[in-house]
Each structure stands twice: as C-alpha cells, then as structure tokens.
Amino acid sequence: MSALDDQQIAQELKALPGWERRGDEIRRTFSFPDFKAALAFVNRVGGLAEAMNHHPDIDIRYSKVTLALTTHDAGGLSTRDFELAGRIGG
C-alpha cells in the first residue's frame, strides 16, 4: 500500500466532514454526553478497526474521544485511513 499525495488527500478529506489533516495523519474529536457513551463509541470503533486490521490512535478524555489515523507501513496517509474514517462516520 502506498501513501497518497497531497492532492489525493485533499480530495479524500472533502468527503469526511469533521476530519482534518495534521501532517501524516487525519484526526477528529468526537463529543459525547458522558464517559460511558464515549467508551461505547471506542468499542464500536475497535470492532471496525479489527475487521479492517487497521487501528487508530485513540485518546479518551472523559466525554471526548480523539481518533488519529495514518498508515505506518506506507509512511503516511493511504486509502485505508480514509476508508476507516468513512466507516466511523460522525
């Protein structure tokens, strides 16, 4: 799997509201009413990630969850990152 170029990344991001590029990753912070709801979301994302064998970095701060996606093997962003972000949705 190869990394996407800047133009491809910009095009992919157009289809993913709320996601933003930071260097070689895309990130999004999700807000929930409480910690329990945040954990339920993380568990759902974990299932999606396992199914794709593509795992995000996850930061949980009580009711906020930040996900960061990159393809380490490709040395940057790949179509796998955008596919997982799309499955996670909003």
ChimeraX commands (.cxc) that place a marker at each C-alpha (Angstrom):
marker #1 position 0.00,0.00,0.00 radius 0.5
marker #1 position 1.41,3.40,-0.95 radius 0.5
marker #1 position 0.92,6.81,0.59 radius 0.5
marker #1 position -1.40,9.28,-1.11 radius 0.5
marker #1 position -0.10,12.60,-2.41 radius 0.5
marker #1 position -1.34,15.98,-1.14 radius 0.5
marker #1 position -3.92,16.37,-3.91 radius 0.5
marker #1 position -5.38,12.92,-3.29 radius 0.5
marker #1 position -5.53,13.57,0.46 radius 0.5
marker #1 position -7.34,16.89,-0.06 radius 0.5
marker #1 position -9.86,15.16,-2.33 radius 0.5
marker #1 position -10.49,12.35,0.17 radius 0.5
marker #1 position -10.95,14.83,3.04 radius 0.5
marker #1 position -13.77,16.59,1.17 radius 0.5
marker #1 position -15.94,13.52,1.76 radius 0.5
marker #1 position -15.19,13.40,5.51 radius 0.5
marker #1 position -16.71,16.35,7.39 radius 0.5
marker #1 position -15.06,16.99,10.72 radius 0.5
marker #1 position -11.80,15.22,9.88 radius 0.5
marker #1 position -8.67,17.32,9.46 radius 0.5
marker #1 position -5.17,16.65,8.32 radius 0.5
marker #1 position -2.26,17.11,10.67 radius 0.5
marker #1 position 0.95,16.13,8.97 radius 0.5
marker #1 position 0.85,12.46,8.05 radius 0.5
marker #1 position -2.42,11.72,9.84 radius 0.5
marker #1 position -6.08,12.64,9.84 radius 0.5
marker #1 position -7.78,13.44,13.14 radius 0.5
marker #1 position -11.20,14.06,14.53 radius 0.5
marker #1 position -12.54,14.69,18.01 radius 0.5
marker #1 position -15.97,13.33,18.90 radius 0.5
marker #1 position -18.02,14.59,21.87 radius 0.5
marker #1 position -20.45,12.51,23.92 radius 0.5
marker #1 position -22.78,13.18,26.86 radius 0.5
marker #1 position -20.65,11.19,29.29 radius 0.5
marker #1 position -17.78,8.74,29.76 radius 0.5
marker #1 position -19.97,5.67,29.25 radius 0.5
marker #1 position -21.11,6.89,25.82 radius 0.5
marker #1 position -17.51,7.72,24.88 radius 0.5
marker #1 position -16.42,4.19,25.79 radius 0.5
marker #1 position -19.28,2.66,23.79 radius 0.5
marker #1 position -18.09,4.64,20.76 radius 0.5
marker #1 position -14.49,3.48,21.30 radius 0.5
marker #1 position -15.68,-0.13,21.44 radius 0.5
marker #1 position -17.60,0.33,18.18 radius 0.5
marker #1 position -14.52,1.86,16.53 radius 0.5
marker #1 position -12.43,-1.01,17.90 radius 0.5
marker #1 position -14.68,-3.52,16.16 radius 0.5
marker #1 position -14.40,-1.66,12.86 radius 0.5
marker #1 position -10.63,-1.38,13.24 radius 0.5
marker #1 position -10.24,-5.09,14.00 radius 0.5
marker #1 position -12.37,-6.01,10.99 radius 0.5
marker #1 position -10.10,-3.92,8.75 radius 0.5
marker #1 position -6.87,-4.79,10.62 radius 0.5
marker #1 position -6.17,-1.05,10.68 radius 0.5
marker #1 position -6.01,0.55,14.11 radius 0.5
marker #1 position -6.29,4.24,15.03 radius 0.5
marker #1 position -4.58,6.03,17.86 radius 0.5
marker #1 position -7.30,6.75,20.42 radius 0.5
marker #1 position -7.27,9.43,23.12 radius 0.5
marker #1 position -10.16,9.40,25.60 radius 0.5
marker #1 position -10.76,12.49,27.77 radius 0.5
marker #1 position -13.92,11.80,29.78 radius 0.5
marker #1 position -16.62,12.61,27.17 radius 0.5
marker #1 position -14.32,13.44,24.25 radius 0.5
marker #1 position -12.59,10.90,22.01 radius 0.5
marker #1 position -9.91,11.90,19.52 radius 0.5
marker #1 position -9.01,9.46,16.76 radius 0.5
marker #1 position -5.88,9.74,14.64 radius 0.5
marker #1 position -5.35,7.64,11.53 radius 0.5
marker #1 position -2.21,7.02,9.49 radius 0.5
marker #1 position -0.72,4.06,7.63 radius 0.5
marker #1 position 2.66,3.45,9.20 radius 0.5
marker #1 position 3.64,0.84,6.60 radius 0.5
marker #1 position 3.06,3.38,3.82 radius 0.5
marker #1 position 4.81,6.21,5.64 radius 0.5
marker #1 position 1.78,8.48,5.51 radius 0.5
marker #1 position -1.90,8.54,4.65 radius 0.5
marker #1 position -3.36,5.81,2.47 radius 0.5
marker #1 position -6.80,4.88,1.21 radius 0.5
marker #1 position -7.17,2.61,4.27 radius 0.5
marker #1 position -7.20,5.65,6.57 radius 0.5
marker #1 position -9.99,7.30,4.62 radius 0.5
marker #1 position -11.95,4.06,4.34 radius 0.5
marker #1 position -11.86,3.56,8.12 radius 0.5
marker #1 position -12.71,7.21,8.77 radius 0.5
marker #1 position -15.71,6.83,6.46 radius 0.5
marker #1 position -16.87,3.72,8.30 radius 0.5
marker #1 position -16.53,5.50,11.64 radius 0.5
marker #1 position -18.68,8.32,10.32 radius 0.5
marker #1 position -19.85,11.12,12.54 radius 0.5
marker link #1:1,2 radius 0.2
marker link #1:2,3 radius 0.2
marker link #1:3,4 radius 0.2
marker link #1:4,5 radius 0.2
marker link #1:5,6 radius 0.2
marker link #1:6,7 radius 0.2
marker link #1:7,8 radius 0.2
marker link #1:8,9 radius 0.2
marker link #1:9,10 radius 0.2
marker link #1:10,11 radius 0.2
marker link #1:11,12 radius 0.2
marker link #1:12,13 radius 0.2
marker link #1:13,14 radius 0.2
marker link #1:14,15 radius 0.2
marker link #1:15,16 radius 0.2
marker link #1:16,17 radius 0.2
marker link #1:17,18 radius 0.2
marker link #1:18,19 radius 0.2
marker link #1:19,20 radius 0.2
marker link #1:20,21 radius 0.2
marker link #1:21,22 radius 0.2
marker link #1:22,23 radius 0.2
marker link #1:23,24 radius 0.2
marker link #1:24,25 radius 0.2
marker link #1:25,26 radius 0.2
marker link #1:26,27 radius 0.2
marker link #1:27,28 radius 0.2
marker link #1:28,29 radius 0.2
marker link #1:29,30 radius 0.2
marker link #1:30,31 radius 0.2
marker link #1:31,32 radius 0.2
marker link #1:32,33 radius 0.2
marker link #1:33,34 radius 0.2
marker link #1:34,35 radius 0.2
marker link #1:35,36 radius 0.2
marker link #1:36,37 radius 0.2
marker link #1:37,38 radius 0.2
marker link #1:38,39 radius 0.2
marker link #1:39,40 radius 0.2
marker link #1:40,41 radius 0.2
marker link #1:41,42 radius 0.2
marker link #1:42,43 radius 0.2
marker link #1:43,44 radius 0.2
marker link #1:44,45 radius 0.2
marker link #1:45,46 radius 0.2
marker link #1:46,47 radius 0.2
marker link #1:47,48 radius 0.2
marker link #1:48,49 radius 0.2
marker link #1:49,50 radius 0.2
marker link #1:50,51 radius 0.2
marker link #1:51,52 radius 0.2
marker link #1:52,53 radius 0.2
marker link #1:53,54 radius 0.2
marker link #1:54,55 radius 0.2
marker link #1:55,56 radius 0.2
marker link #1:56,57 radius 0.2
marker link #1:57,58 radius 0.2
marker link #1:58,59 radius 0.2
marker link #1:59,60 radius 0.2
marker link #1:60,61 radius 0.2
marker link #1:61,62 radius 0.2
marker link #1:62,63 radius 0.2
marker link #1:63,64 radius 0.2
marker link #1:64,65 radius 0.2
marker link #1:65,66 radius 0.2
marker link #1:66,67 radius 0.2
marker link #1:67,68 radius 0.2
marker link #1:68,69 radius 0.2
marker link #1:69,70 radius 0.2
marker link #1:70,71 radius 0.2
marker link #1:71,72 radius 0.2
marker link #1:72,73 radius 0.2
marker link #1:73,74 radius 0.2
marker link #1:74,75 radius 0.2
marker link #1:75,76 radius 0.2
marker link #1:76,77 radius 0.2
marker link #1:77,78 radius 0.2
marker link #1:78,79 radius 0.2
marker link #1:79,80 radius 0.2
marker link #1:80,81 radius 0.2
marker link #1:81,82 radius 0.2
marker link #1:82,83 radius 0.2
marker link #1:83,84 radius 0.2
marker link #1:84,85 radius 0.2
marker link #1:85,86 radius 0.2
marker link #1:86,87 radius 0.2
marker link #1:87,88 radius 0.2
marker link #1:88,89 radius 0.2
marker link #1:89,90 radius 0.2
view
